[in-house]
């Protein structure tokens, strides 16, 4: 029988409600990690290679819209509908601090130097918290034209970007002046804005369009129309030659960065896809869905006969053995809240 390349994802269960945000840590001495945000109020930490559950951060009283890890994957942060952003010890699962807001917090991001946490939400205010002085009042930048949907840092923490739930475009803010220095114009509100690993590009998803911008000159580099409305897009970090997008049709689409040609289409989710992200080495990527699952896909699908019986969660044995050992060491020396 003719062999056909079939994408076989690792399926990660655990969340009881939709998964709305995913974030990969950089590669650390212990590997890399994946944190997920869900409407079930409990961010989860996983081994980034195998998807194996490591721990759950417990303490929020409402949906968690965004979660992230710092550069060393030692601390986590989360933004929630309970009017708070929380800082966590990523090794023990302990809550280190709760930053209170006056309305829903939709987005959070650690600065590159790990000393600051940026938040934004329905208040239309960007807040920068000093993580070396947890009780100090945050710096506020309050001229956002709409409810903040996404935030990120640029240019060695000298610039921040934000997009809005109800207003199109991406705003670039100079941190020294607190003023908008550039707006990247889009037709629809931007639901996903990612800074590439090398800092060269900003990848945005708005409506049925994915765009790539030069992050230094803020010029539009590529713009591609998608087969459906997409909520999230991510650029392959190692070679930058492909990107992924996911949205309302429940499929993860893979495209050529240079031509926009569709290279593949991964099916498996049972609800719209809210977030897609490449792993830091580019060998795999994750998708989070309305169906409450995370799926981790290999960038180069293995060849199998279509009729082969394939387990639903079958990682590469060598990769899994190494990752399991890392996870075992973490669990044996540290105690993270149970699911």
JOKA-V765004 format. One record per residue. OMEGA is omega as a letter, one per 20 degrees, with the letter a starting at -180 (none if undefined). D_FIRST is the distance of its C-alpha to the first C-alpha in Angstrom with 1 decimal. Layout:
BEGIN
((OMEGA/D_FIRST) (OMEGA/D_FIRST))
END
This chain:
BEGIN
((a/0.0) (r/3.8) (a/6.3) (r/9.3) (a/12.8) (r/14.3) (a/18.0) (a/19.0) (r/22.7) (a/25.3) (a/27.2) (r/31.0) (r/33.1) (r/36.9) (a/38.5) (r/39.8) (a/40.2) (r/38.6) (a/37.8) (r/39.8) (r/39.9) (r/38.0) (r/39.5) (r/38.3) (r/40.9) (r/41.1) (a/39.9) (r/42.6) (r/43.3) (a/41.6) (r/38.4) (a/38.1) (a/38.4) (r/37.5) (a/40.0) (r/39.4) (a/42.0) (r/41.8) (r/44.0) (r/44.3) (a/47.0) (r/45.4) (a/43.8) (r/41.2) (a/40.6) (r/37.2) (a/35.8) (a/34.3) (a/31.3) (a/30.2) (a/31.8) (r/33.7) (r/36.9) (a/40.1) (a/42.9) (r/44.3) (a/47.4) (r/49.6) (r/52.7) (a/52.0) (a/53.2) (r/51.1) (r/47.7) (a/46.8) (a/45.8) (r/45.3) (a/44.9) (r/44.8) (r/45.4) (a/47.8) (a/47.0) (a/47.2) (r/45.5) (r/48.7) (r/49.7) (r/48.0) (a/49.4) (a/48.7) (a/50.1) (r/50.7) (r/52.0) (r/54.8) (r/56.7) (r/55.9) (a/53.9) (r/53.6) (a/53.4) (r/51.6) (a/51.5) (r/47.7) (a/48.2) (a/50.3) (a/49.4) (r/53.2) (a/54.5) (r/56.7) (r/58.2) (r/57.9) (a/58.8) (r/60.3) (a/59.9) (r/61.5) (a/58.3) (r/54.5) (a/53.0) (a/49.7) (r/48.9) (r/49.7) (r/49.1) (r/50.5) (a/52.2) (a/50.8) (r/53.7) (a/53.1) (a/56.8) (r/56.4) (r/54.4) (r/54.1) (r/53.8) (a/53.9) (a/53.7) (r/55.5) (a/58.9) (r/58.0) (r/59.2) (r/57.5) (r/58.8) (a/58.6) (r/59.4) (a/60.8) (r/58.9) (r/61.7) (a/64.1) (a/62.3) (a/65.4) (r/66.4) (a/66.2) (r/63.2) (a/63.5) (r/62.8) (a/61.6) (r/62.2) (r/61.8) (a/58.2) (a/58.1) (r/55.9) (a/54.3) (a/52.3) (a/48.5) (r/47.3) (r/49.2) (r/48.5) (r/50.5) (r/50.6) (r/52.6) (r/53.3) (r/54.5) (a/56.9) (r/55.1) (r/53.4) (r/51.3) (r/51.0) (a/49.5) (r/50.8) (a/49.3) (a/51.5) (a/52.2) (r/50.0) (r/49.9) (r/49.9) (r/53.3) (a/54.0) (r/57.1) (a/59.2) (a/60.0) (a/63.5) (a/64.8) (a/62.7) (r/62.2) (a/59.2) (a/58.8) (r/55.9) (r/53.8) (a/50.2) (r/50.2) (a/47.3) (a/47.3) (r/46.3) (a/47.0) (a/44.9) (r/42.9) (r/41.4) (a/43.1) (r/41.6) (a/43.3) (a/40.8) (r/40.9) (r/42.8) (a/45.1) (a/44.4) (r/42.9) (r/43.4) (a/40.4) (r/41.4) (r/39.7) (a/41.9) (a/40.8) (a/37.8) (r/38.6) (a/37.8) (r/40.4) (a/41.0) (r/44.6) (a/46.3) (r/47.9) (a/50.9) (r/51.9) (r/50.4) (r/49.0) (a/45.9) (a/43.1) (r/40.1) (a/39.7) (r/36.5) (a/36.1) (r/33.5) (r/31.5) (r/33.6) (a/36.5) (a/35.6) (a/37.7) (r/36.6) (a/35.3) (a/34.9) (r/34.7) (a/32.6) (a/35.5) (a/34.6) (r/33.7) (a/34.6) (r/31.8) (r/30.1) (a/31.3) (r/30.1) (r/31.7) (a/31.6) (a/33.6) (a/34.0) (r/30.5) (a/29.2) (r/26.6) (a/26.9) (r/26.6) (a/26.2) (r/28.1) (a/29.2) (a/32.8) (a/34.0) (a/32.5) (r/31.7) (r/28.3) (a/25.9) (a/23.2) (a/21.5) (a/22.2) (a/22.0) (r/22.3) (r/23.6) (a/27.4) (r/29.3) (r/32.3) (r/33.5) (a/33.1) (a/36.5) (r/35.8) (r/33.3) (r/34.1) (r/32.6) (a/33.2) (r/35.9) (r/33.6) (a/31.0) (r/28.1) (r/27.6) (a/29.2) (r/30.4) (r/30.9) (a/33.5) (r/33.6) (a/35.8) (r/33.7) (a/35.4) (r/32.4) (r/31.6) (r/28.0) (a/27.4) (r/24.5) (a/23.4) (r/24.1) (a/21.0) (r/18.1) (r/15.9) (r/12.3) (r/10.2) (a/7.0) (a/8.6) (a/8.9) (r/10.6) (a/14.3) (r/16.4) (a/20.1) (a/22.1) (a/24.3) (a/22.6) (r/24.3) (a/23.9) (a/25.7) (r/28.0) (a/29.0) (a/29.6) (r/31.7) (a/34.0) (r/34.2) (r/35.0) (r/37.8) (a/39.3) (a/39.1) (a/40.7) (r/43.5) (a/44.3) (a/44.3) (a/46.4) (a/49.1) (a/49.2) (r/49.3) (a/47.5) (a/47.9) (a/45.5) (none/43.3))
END
